[in-house]
């Protein structure tokens, strides 16, 4: 808790550098100054502790004169110092949209959080996913960056209130070495996770384009006869990486975009910066330094199995068809069918271990359109090298081996903790993989999701092992929503009622089993121990 750097072996979230930077929040031996809020009606801008410390004292007393940088109101504030508490809470945020019915006519989404201050074994259960709100995405205006802000605002406002004013909790009995009695606890949002599209929607980043990377100043190249961008020159980038983004430099450009009313100018500014505006989560930056360029992490459920693995295997199958064009129709179809049948027969004969059989395993190659992330993960490692070693050219197979090693490192050895050496190996493998993608598949396959692999090691350094914040548990929660029977009307209300019943049943079961539970009958929160 007293360390300012991360642990050597990174397994839990608190082993990362970010948790060490925020250790004062949980350390009872450290005191820190609370941020303030501008009292002007309609403003409410958060004044950071650093800004408070720089403000001048008044002539008499301990009050300070603070000028709000938003509304320029000058107000008096008495700095408040508090101590950390190990019971303070941090959250992992997540956003995901999905189609509850077949087709794309009725979109829905959910804003969810889980408790980051739990161990990952306890946290990675659907029961520990808490829904902030369901969003009828089909009713939101298209191409409007602020469309999700009204649904995120209650969460951000509650984080602000809970961090500054705190939450009054009354322990009826001593618990885990803490005395009984009233206490003020606080909470924060530690990081935000999701697939690439979801992260762009919340951070207001561009899905692609010239400046598509949220982490560095990557420059894209437009494909000929296309509106899409690719991100080539991977070999040069490996030797001379692009400089990382800086939030202090980015904020000024985002303010200009927010204030611009002309659509054409706004689009040009967005193209130059890679963002369509300021994310509502940036309001948390004055509280404790939430950084939209660092704290939107890469989810390796989508970032490996569902993107590079899936796309590169489909590119391999397309290459087989491309190489057979000179053959006659029947011969071409026969050759493609024989290759697929050979791979499929080998796949069916793989003796999967009982541990791997405990969840989904890849079956029936002709049904890969129905494969999920776990299918692609286990296909890549340990199955694919046995299946494809005699079907690919040497360079193709070298590319595929890099991808298999990345999957093995993430879903195998990495589950037991990451070391600095493992992060370095992952980074070098990602660089090598991206170089081979450009040289073997062409620069058109150098997507932004491929480039994101080089930033995974930065996320490990900051937030520890990727299995702390990948989206498997959130995707399982989404499956529960989709499988819920509804009449097709006001389905968000149906989902919310189901979540409310789940929370009530969890509370009731906890009290019956002698666990601590919360009584909401008073304006203050009271924690009881049975």
N, C-alpha and C positions, 0 to 999 in steps of 0.2 A: 504493500500500500504506500510505502514511503519512497518507492523507486520512481525516478523520472523517465525511465526507459522501459521497454517491454522485456518480457522474460525470454530466455534463450530458447526454451521449448514452448511453442505457442499452441495451446490446445483449447483453452477457454477464452471468452472474449476479454476477460481482464488480464490476459497475458500480453495483449497488444499495446502498442505505444499510446494510442488514444486514451485508453483506460488509465494508463499511468499519468498522462497529462491532466486528467480530470480527477486524480486521486484525492485532491482536497475535498471533493464533494462527499466522499465516504470516510475520510480520515477524521476521527473525533479530536485529534491533536492539532488540527490545522484550522485556522480562522480565515475567513474570506469575506469580502464586501459584496453585499447583494446589489444587483442592478436596480434601477429605478424606472418608473413609467411617467411619461409626460402627463400632467394632470389636465391639459387642455382638452376640452370636449371635441371629439372627432379626430384627435391625433393619436394619443396613447403610444407614442413611439418609445421603444425601450432604450434607456440610457445605460451603456455598459459600465461595469465597475471601473474600467480604465478611464473612461471619460469623467466619471465622478471624482476619481483621484486627481485628475488634472485640473478640475474646476477649482476656483479660488474660494477660500473661506470668507464668510462674512465677518464684519468687524467684531461683532459680539457673538458668543456662543460657538457651537460646533457645527452650525449649519453651513451649507455651501450654496453658492449661486450657480445654477446650472442653466445653460442655454440649450434648448431643444434644436437639433440641426434640421428638423423637418418643418416645424411651424415657427421657429425662432422665438418661442415664448421663453421668458426668463422666469424661473421659479426657484423657490427655496426648498432644499432637501437636506435632511439629516442622514448621513451615511449610517447604514446598519450592518453590523458585523455578526456573522453566525459561524457556527462550527459544523464540520462534516458529521455525518451519521451513517454507519454501515447499513442502516435500514432504508436509506434513500434508494429510489428506483430509477432505472434507465430502461428505455424501450427500443425495440427494433420496429420500424415502420415498414409497411408494405402496401402496395397498390397493384391491383390486377383487374383487368376487364375480361369478360367471357360472354359466350353466347349460350343462354339457358335452353334455347330450343334449336332445332336444326335450321340452318340458314343464318343470315346475318341481319335479319329485320328487327331483332329485339335484343339489343345489347344491355349488359348489366355489369357492374363492377363493385368492388368492396375495398374499403380502406381499413386495414387491420394493423394491430400491434401485438407484439409478444414481449415478455419481460426479459431484458438482456442480463439482468442480475441473477438469473437462475443458471444452473449448470445446463449444458446443451442436452444432456440425456433427459433432464426433466422438462426442458423447454420445448423439445422437438416432438410434441404431441398435439393433436388437433384441439384437445381440451384447453391448451394454453395459448390458443389464438383468440384474441379478443377483437371483436368487430367494432370499429368506430362508427361506420355508417355504410349503407348500400347506396349506390349511385345508378340511376337510370341513364346510362350513357347514350341510349337511343334518343333521348330527349335533349341532349346537350347540343349547342350550336357547333357546327363543324368548323375546323380551322380557327378555333378561338382559344388562345393560350390560357385565358383566365377561367375557362369553363369549369375546372375542378376546384378553383379557389374557394367558392362558397361551401364546399363539402369538407375542405381541409381546414377552414378557418376555425371551427369549434375545437379541433384537436390542438392547433397552434395556440389558440387563446387559453386553453386549459393548461398547456405546458407552461406558458408565460405566467399564469396565475400561480400554478403549483410550484414554480421555481422561485418566484419572488415572495409571495405571501405564504406559501407552504400549505400543507394539509394538516389540520388538527386531528390527532389520533390519540385515543385514550385507552391505554392498556389496563384492563381490569386486574390482571395478575402478572407477575414477573414471567418473562418468556425469553429463553435462550440467553440467559445472562443479563438481560436488560430489565431494569426495575419497572414496576407497575406505575401508572400515572400518565398524565397528559404529555404529549410530545408533538413537535411540529416536524413533519417529514416533507421532503421535496422530491421532484421527479424531473426527468429530462428525456429528450429523444436523442439516442446515441447515434443511430445511423438509419439509412433508408435502403431497402432492397427491392428487387423486382427484375423482370427481364428488361432488355434494352429499350423496347418501346415504352414500357411503363415508366422506366426511370426518366426517359425524355419527357414524358407527359407531366411528371411531377416537377422535375427540375427546369422545365420549359426549354429543354435543349432540342436541337434539330435531330431528326431520325438519321439523316445523312447529310449530304452537302459538302461544301468546301471545308468547313470547320466542325466536323461532326464529333470529335473526341471531347468528352467532358474533362479529361485529366491533363491533356497536353495540347500544344498548339499545332496539331497535325494539320497538314494541308492536303486536301483531296484533289483528285484529277478527274475531270469530266470525261466520261466515255464517249467516243465518237458516235454520232447518230443516236444519242440517248440523253435523257435528262438525269441519269444516275451518275453517281460519283464512285470512284474506286480510290484506294489508298496504297499505291505501289511504292517503288523504291525502298523495299524492305531491307535490302542489304545495306544501303546507305544509312537508313534509320537505325539499324543495329549498331553501326559504328558511331553515329552522331545523332543521338536521340533528340526529338523535339523538346524544347523547354516546357516545363510544367506550367499549368495555369496558376495564376495568383488571384485570390478572391478580391484583394484590395484594388487591383487594377481592373478586374472585371466589373465590379459594382458600378463604377462611373459609366461604363459603356451600357450596362443594363438600365440604368436610370434614364439615359438618353432614349433608349428604345421604348421604355414605358411612357415617356412624355411625348414621343413622336405620334402625330395624328395622321400624317400622310401614309397611306398604305404602301406605296411604292418605296418610299424612303425607309419605312420600317422594315420591309422585306430585305432591302439592301443591307441595312445595319445588322439584321439577323444573320444574313449570309456571311458577313465579315466576322461576326463574333461567335456564331454557332449557337446562340440562344435567342429565344423569341420574347424574352422579358425576364423579370426578376421573379424567382420562385417564391411562393408564400413561405416556404420553410426558411428562407433567408432571414425572416424576422427573429429566428432563434439565434442568429449570429451574435448579436450584442449580449445575449444571456450568458453563453458559455463557449462561444466560438464555433458554432455549427457551420461547416464549410461545404457549400454545394459542389465544389470542385473535388472534394476528397471523401465526403461522408455519404455519397451515393455509390454504393459498392456494386461490384460485378457478381451476379448470381451465376455460379458455375453449373447449376442444373440446366439452365438455358444456354449458358456461355460455352459449354463443351458438348454434351450429348445431343442437344436439340439444334445446335447451329453448325459448328465445324464438322462433327462426326457425320451428322445426317447429310449435310450438303455435299461433303467430299465423297461419300459413298454413292450418293445419287449422281454425282459428276462422273464417277468411275463407271457406273452402269450406262450413263449416256455416252461415255467414250467407247464402250463396247459396241453400242449401236452405231456410233459415228464411223468406227473402223470397219463396219460391215456394209457400208453403203454401196461399195463396188460390187458386192455379191448380188446375185439374183434374189428376188423377193423371198422365195421359199427357203433358199440356202441361208439368207441373212436371218430370217426369223428362227430357223432351226439352230443356227450358231448361238444366237442370243439366248434362246430357250435352253440350250445345253449348258451354257455357262451358268445361268441362273439355277438350273436344276442341280448342277454339281455343287455349287455353293450351298444351296438349300439342303441337299442330302447330307453334306458334311455338318451343317448346323444342327440337323435333327439327330445326328449321331454323337454329339458332344456329351460326355458324361458330366453333367453339372453336379457340383457338390451340394450337399443338403443346405449349406449356408446360402448359396446362391439361389437354390430353389425356394427358399423361404419367401421370396418376393417374385416379381415378374422376371421372366427370362425370354429372350428373343426366340420366336417360333415363326415358321411359315414365311419364308422370304418373300413370297408373292403378296404378303399382306403387310409390308413394311409401312404402308400408309397409316396403319393403326398402331404402330409401335409408339410407346411412350418413352420418357427420358431414361427410365431404368433399362428398357430393352436396348436402346442405343448405347448406353453405358456398358452393359455387359457384352454387347456385340463387339464394341471396340476393344475392350479388354475384359476377359482373357480370350475371346473367341476369334477375333478377326484375323490375327496373324496366321493362325492355323488355316483359316478359310481362304485367304487371299494371297499367300506367299507365291503360289505358282500361277496366279492370274494377272499380276501386275508387273510392269516393267521395274527395273531396279530402282530408278529414281522415284517412281510412283510409290513403290513399297517403302522407300526411305521416308518419304513424306508421311505415309500412313503410320509408320512406326513411331515417328515423333508424336503424332496425335495419340497413339495408344499409350505412350509413356506419360503424356500429360494426364490422360484419364486414370492410369494406374496410380500416379502420384497423388491425384486428388481424391479418388474414391478408395484407394488402398492404404498405402503408408500414411497418407495425410490424415486419415481418421484418428490416428494415434498421436497426433501433434506434429507441428511443423517446426523445423529448425532453420537457422539462417542458410545452411547449406542446401536444404531442400528448396527453399525459396529461390536461391540462386540457380539451382538446376532447372526449376520450372521456368524461370525467366529466360535462360539460355535455350531451353527446348522451344519455348514460344517464339523466340526470335528465329531459330532455325526453321521451325514449322512455317512461319510467315514467308521467309525467303523461298522455301520450296514451293509454297502455294503459288507465288508469283511466277516462278520459273517453270513449274510443271503444268499448272492449270491456267496460267495467264493472269494478267493484272485485273481482269474483270472479276475474278474471284476474290480479290483482296477487299473484302467487305469490312465495315467498321467493327462487326462482331469478331472478326479475325484479329484485327488490330488490338482489340480490347484485351486479348490474352497477355500482352506484354505488360499490362498494368495490374494483373492479378497479384503479383508478388508485392506490389505496393499496398494492396488491400490486406494481404496477410500480415505485413509489417505493422499496419495501422490497427487492424481489428482481429488479428489472430487467424486461426484455421477457417477456411471457407465454409465448412459444414456448420458453423455457428450462424451463418446468415444466408445460406442458400434457401430456395423457395419450396423445397419438397413439402414441408409441413403446411405451408400456406396453400399449395396446390391441392393437397388432400382436403383441406377445409373447403376449397372451392368445389371439389367433387361432391362434398356433402350438400352444398347449396343446390347444385345442379340436379342432383338425384332426389331432391325434395319434391313431392307431388304438389302441384299448384293448379289453379284454374286458368292460368295465363294472364290474370289481371292483377295489377298492383303486386307483382311478385316480390318487390323489395320489401313491402310490408310483411309478406309471408315469411321471407327470410329473417327479417328483424324479430318477428314474434318467436320464431324457432330459436334464434340465438338468445333471446330473453329467457325462454324456458330452460335452455341449457345452462345459462349462468345461475338461475335460481336453483336448479337441481344440483349443480355443483356445490353451491353454498349450503344447501340443506344436507347433502351427503357428507360434507366436511364437518358439519356440526354433529351429525350422528356418529361419526367415527372418532370423535374426540379431538378433531383438529381445530385450529383457530379459524374463526369466521368473523365477518364484519356485520355490525348492526347499523342499518341506515335509518333507524327510527328517529334519530336526533339530527340536528343541523351539523353536529360534529360526528366524525367517524369514531366508533368505539369498537375495539378489537377485544373479543371475549375468548377465553380459553376454557373449554369444557373438560 
